[in-house]
Every structure is written in C-alpha cells, then in structure tokens.
C-alpha cells in the first residue's frame, strides 16, 4: 500500500513531512510512504504581505485541492497556517506531539533589552507586532516574508535589527542562534504538525494511530476559540492551551481597530471541560470588545 503525503517545498515543510512519514512507518513499516511537493500561492507571492491577498490560508489551499482530487492522501500542515473552518469533506485526522509553541526574537547584536530606540523589527504578523508594542512602544516594524533561512539572512545583511520567529521552526531545523522567548500569546496551533485527510478516507485509522491526543485536544480548543470569535487568517488573534494537572489553561489574545488605534485584550482561563473552556473565553472576549 502506498501513501502520498502532500507538503510545501521549504526546508521546514519537508522536515515536517518527513516527521509524519517516520511516525507512520514506525507503526506500519510495510507501507510505502511518498512525499509530494506542492507549490502554494503563499510560496509564489513573496513580494507583498499575506494579509493583502488572502492570509496564511494560501499555504493550505493548494494542498487541500490536491487532497480533494485524490492526488495526495494526506496534507501535512503547520497547524498555525490552517484556517479554523476547513473545506467540506476534509478533517484534521491527527497531530504530532507539540514542539515548544512560543515566539522568539533574534537580535543581530545583543539582546531585546539592548535594542536602540526606533530599532527595525522584522515581522509580518500583526499579532506579534501588537503584543511586542506593549513591551516596547518605541520599536519600528517592517514586513518580513520568506522561509526561515531567508529571514535570518536578511537579519544579518542588516535589513533589520531583530526578527521574530517561531521557536519550533528553529529547533526543528537545528538552527543554533541566540534567541529570547517573548512573553506573548502564540498563534493558534503554533508548534504543531497536522495531518489533513478526506472524511471518507480509508487511511483515517492509520492516521489516528500516530495522533498525540493531548496535543490534539489542546489545538482543538485553540481553534474552537478562533472559530467562535469568527476570526480569519488576517485577524490579530492568539490562543494557547496547556494542560496543567487535570485542568487546561487557555491563554488568548485578540485586537480590534477603533478610532484609528488598535485595542488589544488578553487573559487566561482555566477549566477541565474542553468544550466549555473555548466558549467561555470567546464569550468573555466578546464582552470586553463590546465594552471598549
């Protein structure tokens, strides 16, 4: 039996596809697992911000189209790129165990505290930018696109004083570089590799066998919060669910633009019911937004 994994072609995306391949073969060594690279619209259009032509969902759309056509059996995604509402007939069948989900800042010289007033920070994420501005109002932000290697090269070529990246990406690629964790709420699903399949796929049992249940439940809560907020790929929203003992802590952030200025809200709630916690957080967030 042959299984075809669909993935983007970046070094990080291929690392993730190979991690899924290894997990499946660890359970089913007699299978033949192939990796098929698919060029997405998000990979082609690097000269402008994602928000200007569809958001992070463009990294997912091409893979989902191939999946629906039966040209691939499993689409391998970074879960932070996957919209909260999927195409009909598709589902996230499994996720691998989560890598550290936090955002880090990489400075060309020194540390975050050493950045001069007005230093240029590279990030195209409004979620990251708004939260960092709470820490340092004096910094200046410029868009940053491209794969991890390209972003780091731009930093050391002098285009930025610092850049913001996901720690998971650096760890997976084995990048040994000075980094500092930022005390901000990460993107929903950050640090998680997901496997998307067709609802009627005969492979669902195989995919489920490699699922990390704790990660799956936490990511479901994060995605449910985003869905209940009606947020899209371009909205500044974050969510991170972490199991602590027999309870889960769900940390969330959301921002709205009012009278020309961004207003940001963030808080954390604790609970034991995975269905109730995202709903409670969404209701509280909507009250805060309404009262602003």
C-alpha positions in Angstrom: 0.0 0.0 0.0 1.3 3.4 -1.0 0.5 6.7 0.9 1.3 10.0 -0.6 2.0 13.0 1.7 1.5 16.4 0.2 3.6 19.3 1.5 5.1 22.6 0.7 8.7 22.6 -0.5 10.6 24.7 2.1 13.2 23.0 4.3 10.9 23.3 7.3 7.9 21.9 5.5 9.9 18.9 4.2 11.2 18.3 7.8 7.6 18.2 8.9 6.5 15.8 6.2 9.4 13.5 7.0 8.4 13.6 10.7 4.9 12.4 9.6 6.5 9.7 7.4 8.7 8.5 10.2 5.7 8.3 12.6 3.6 6.3 10.1 6.4 3.9 9.2 7.1 3.5 12.9 3.6 2.0 13.2 3.3 0.4 9.8 6.7 -0.5 8.5 5.4 -2.4 5.5 3.7 0.7 4.0 5.3 2.7 1.2 5.1 6.4 2.1 6.0 9.0 -0.6 6.3 12.8 -0.3 5.0 15.1 -3.0 6.0 18.7 -3.0 3.2 21.2 -4.0 3.8 24.9 -4.7 1.2 27.0 -3.0 0.1 30.6 -3.7 1.6 31.8 -0.5 5.0 30.5 -1.7 4.8 32.2 -5.0 3.8 35.7 -3.9 6.6 36.8 -1.7 6.7 40.5 -2.7 3.7 41.6 -0.5 2.1 40.8 2.8 -0.1 37.7 3.2 -2.9 39.8 4.5 -3.1 41.7 1.2 -4.1 38.6 -0.8 -5.8 36.1 1.4 -3.7 35.4 4.6 -2.0 32.3 5.8 -4.7 30.1 4.4 -3.0 30.4 1.0 -0.3 28.0 2.3 -3.1 25.4 2.8 -5.5 25.9 -0.1 -3.4 24.2 -2.8 -2.7 21.1 -0.6 -6.4 20.8 0.1 -7.3 21.0 -3.6 -4.9 18.1 -4.3 -6.3 16.2 -1.4 -9.9 16.6 -2.6 -8.9 15.4 -6.1 -7.2 12.4 -4.7 -3.7 13.4 -5.9 -2.4 13.1 -2.3 -3.7 11.1 0.6 -2.6 13.3 3.5 -1.8 17.0 3.6 0.9 17.9 6.1 0.5 21.4 7.6 1.8 23.7 10.2 -1.4 23.9 12.2 -0.9 27.7 12.7 -1.5 28.1 9.0 -4.8 26.1 8.9 -8.0 28.2 9.0 -10.4 27.4 11.8 -13.0 26.3 9.2 -11.9 23.6 6.8 -13.1 22.8 3.3 -16.1 20.5 3.3 -15.3 16.8 3.2 -11.9 17.4 4.9 -10.8 16.9 8.5 -7.7 17.1 10.7 -7.2 13.4 11.3 -4.2 13.7 13.7 -1.4 15.9 15.0 2.1 15.0 16.2 3.3 15.9 19.7 3.7 19.7 20.0 7.1 21.4 19.9 7.6 24.5 22.0 5.0 26.9 20.6 6.5 30.2 21.7 7.6 33.2 19.7 11.3 34.3 20.0 13.2 37.4 19.0 16.5 37.0 17.3 18.7 40.2 17.5 21.6 41.0 15.2 23.6 42.3 18.1 22.9 41.8 21.8 19.5 41.2 23.3 15.9 42.6 23.2 16.6 45.0 26.1 19.6 46.3 24.2 17.7 47.4 21.0 18.1 51.1 20.4 15.0 53.3 20.2 13.3 53.0 16.9 15.1 49.7 16.0 13.6 48.0 13.0 12.0 44.6 13.8 11.1 42.2 11.0 7.7 40.5 11.3 4.6 40.4 9.1 2.4 39.2 12.0 0.1 41.8 13.4 -0.5 39.5 16.4 3.2 39.6 17.2 3.6 43.3 16.5 0.8 44.5 18.7 1.9 42.4 21.6 5.6 43.4 21.3 4.5 47.1 21.2 3.1 46.6 24.8 6.7 45.7 25.8 8.4 48.3 23.7 6.4 51.2 22.2 9.5 52.7 20.6 10.3 50.0 18.1 9.6 50.2 14.4 8.2 47.2 12.5 8.7 46.2 8.8 7.3 43.3 6.9 9.3 40.1 6.7 8.5 37.2 4.4 10.3 34.1 3.2 11.4 30.8 4.7 13.4 30.7 8.0 16.8 30.7 6.3 15.9 33.7 4.1 14.7 35.6 7.1 17.9 35.0 9.1 20.0 36.0 6.1 18.0 39.3 5.8 18.7 40.0 9.5 22.5 39.6 9.2 22.6 41.5 5.9 21.5 44.5 8.0 17.9 44.9 6.8 16.6 44.5 10.4 17.9 44.9 13.9 15.9 41.9 15.0 13.4 39.5 13.7 10.6 37.4 15.3 10.3 33.7 14.6 8.6 30.6 16.0 10.9 28.7 18.3 9.6 25.4 16.9 10.9 26.2 13.5 14.4 27.0 14.7 14.5 23.8 16.8 13.3 21.6 14.0 15.8 23.0 11.6 18.6 22.8 14.1 19.4 26.5 13.9 21.9 27.4 16.6 21.4 31.1 17.1 20.9 33.4 20.1 17.2 33.8 20.7 15.0 35.1 23.5 11.4 33.9 24.3 8.9 36.7 24.1 6.1 36.8 26.8 3.3 36.9 24.2 0.4 34.6 23.3 1.4 32.4 20.3 -0.7 31.7 17.2 -3.4 29.1 17.4 -1.8 25.7 16.6 1.8 27.1 16.7 4.4 24.4 17.0 2.1 21.6 15.9 2.3 19.4 12.7 -1.2 18.4 11.5 -2.4 15.7 9.1 -5.4 16.6 7.0 -7.4 13.8 5.3 -10.6 13.3 3.4 -13.6 12.5 5.7 -14.2 9.2 3.8 -10.5 8.3 3.6 -9.6 4.7 4.3 -6.4 6.0 5.9 -8.2 7.6 8.8 -7.4 4.6 11.1 -3.7 4.7 10.1 -3.5 8.5 10.7 -5.3 8.3 14.0 -2.8 5.7 15.2 0.0 8.4 15.3 -2.1 11.1 16.9 -0.9 12.7 20.1 -4.2 13.0 22.0 -3.2 15.7 24.4 -1.9 18.0 21.7 -5.0 17.3 19.6 -7.3 18.3 22.4 -5.3 21.5 23.1 -5.2 22.5 19.5 -8.9 21.8 19.1 -9.6 24.2 22.0 -7.4 26.9 20.4 -9.1 26.5 17.0 -12.5 26.5 18.6 -11.9 29.8 20.3 -10.8 31.3 17.0 -13.8 29.9 15.2 -16.2 31.2 17.9 -14.6 34.6 17.5 -15.3 34.5 13.8 -11.7 35.4 13.2 -9.9 34.9 9.9 -6.3 34.5 8.8 -5.7 38.2 8.8 -7.1 38.9 12.3 -4.7 39.6 15.2 -5.7 36.7 17.4 -3.8 34.2 19.5 -4.6 31.1 21.6 -2.6 28.6 23.5 -4.0 25.7 25.5 -1.7 24.0 28.0 -2.6 21.0 30.2 -1.7 21.5 33.9 -2.6 18.5 36.0 -6.2 17.6 35.4 -7.1 21.0 34.1 -6.2 23.1 31.0 -5.2 26.8 30.9 -6.3 28.6 27.8 -4.5 31.9 27.1 -6.0 34.1 24.5 -5.5 37.5 22.8 -7.5 39.5 20.4 -7.2 43.0 19.0 -9.7 45.4 17.3 -9.1 48.7 15.5 -11.1 51.5 16.9 -10.9 55.2 16.0 -7.7 54.5 14.1 -6.0 52.8 17.0 -5.5 49.1 17.9 -7.1 47.9 21.2 -5.7 44.6 22.5 -7.2 42.3 25.0 -5.6 39.2 26.6 -6.3 36.9 29.5 -6.2 33.2 30.6 -8.9 30.9 31.8 -8.7 27.5 33.5 -11.1 24.6 33.1 -11.5 20.9 32.8 -14.1 20.7 30.1 -12.6 21.1 26.6 -16.0 22.1 25.1 -16.8 24.7 27.7 -13.4 26.5 28.0 -13.2 27.9 24.5 -16.8 29.0 24.6 -16.2 30.8 28.0 -13.1 32.5 26.6 -14.9 33.7 23.5 -17.9 35.0 25.5 -15.6 36.9 27.8 -13.5 38.3 24.9 -16.7 39.5 23.1 -17.9 41.2 26.3 -14.5 43.0 26.6 -14.6 44.1 23.0 -18.2 45.2 23.3 -17.5 47.3 26.4 -14.4 49.0 24.9 
